[in-house]
Amino acid sequence: MSQSWQAAFRRRSALGDNSTLAYGLDADGDVIDSNNLGHHARNRGAGYLNLDVQYLHRLFLSLGAREEIFSGGRTEFAPTVAGGVWLREGLRVRASASRAFRLPTYTDLYYSDPANLGNPLLKPESAWSFEGGPEWNPGGRVSAELTVFRRLDRDDIDYVKDSPSAHWQATNVQTLTFTGVETAVRFRLPKSQQLQLGYTVLHGSQQVLPGIISKYVFNYPSHNATFTWLGQFKDVISTRTRVGIIQRVGHDAYPVWDLAASRTNGRIRPYLQLSNLSNTGYEEIPGVAMPGRSVVGGFEFVFLSRPQRH
């Protein structure tokens, strides 16, 4: 059995013609009573401020700060700064920096089964993220963007084991650094069609754990290429297909092809989703095979109310 509650107060105020201040308070709590996880509860409160500034329609700046207070008196401060500047029409450069924080879940802390063991001594995760790059969008049929990013993680939660027959044990990985580049090129085609090509390369520098098998952290996708096509037919049928080629660290690359179509108007809107049409056998988590080819279809019913007369 589990129970939870939450409350929020938010406000947004204009400070002149070119700046806006957003601020608020959040609070939430949860209680869990489980035969496996035990009886636990925790509460959290937070306050935040965010200032958005625009100057001459060329410079954009956002400054944010969030302070969180957790059960037991622990506090965490999470600042954010982001900005962008138009160098000329259609060309913008943007950058951002932020800090993130995450408590271990009850499953990470207390869950146990024949294959997995939680760890009540887990530390919370924290990370600093930095990214930046140019965007090119001249208003024509072609646009592009490039982002260089770096993330400095501390105490990431992973499940590891030292042999195939051992239990997965929840563990903190003390230091991790991820550096990557993400690119995307978009083409607007005739007859409401769009084409997008993307490529991401990611490199991780991590604490060395010789002889250890990792479930999540050390199994990241180092290369990811995508091809996406969107189409709209007579403003009635929307279609989307995506082909991705992924290579995880220490493994061969594999393709995954998805296709979806749906009706976008009318009261009865059928839809069809086809996943992994290539029927590729792959594992995102070691030892856990992902589903093969699958088909999901159905109908969405939309009840439109008549406008009221005045």
Salt bridges, closest charged atoms under 4 A:
ASP26 OD1 - ARG10 NH2 3.37
ASP26 OD2 - ARG66 NH1 3.40
ASP28 OD2 - ARG44 NH2 2.28
ASP33 OD2 - HIS39 ND1 3.95
ASP52 OD2 - ARG12 NH2 3.64
GLU68 OE1 - ARG44 NH1 3.05
GLU68 OE2 - ARG66 NE 3.22
GLU76 OE2 - ARG74 NH2 2.96
GLU76 OE1 - ARG99 NH2 2.99
ASP108 OD2 - ARG102 NH2 3.73
GLU125 OE1 - ARG102 NE 3.04
GLU135 OE1 - ARG92 NH2 3.24
GLU135 OE2 - ARG94 NE 2.76
GLU145 OE1 - ARG186 NH1 3.40
ASP153 OD1 - ARG151 NE 2.79
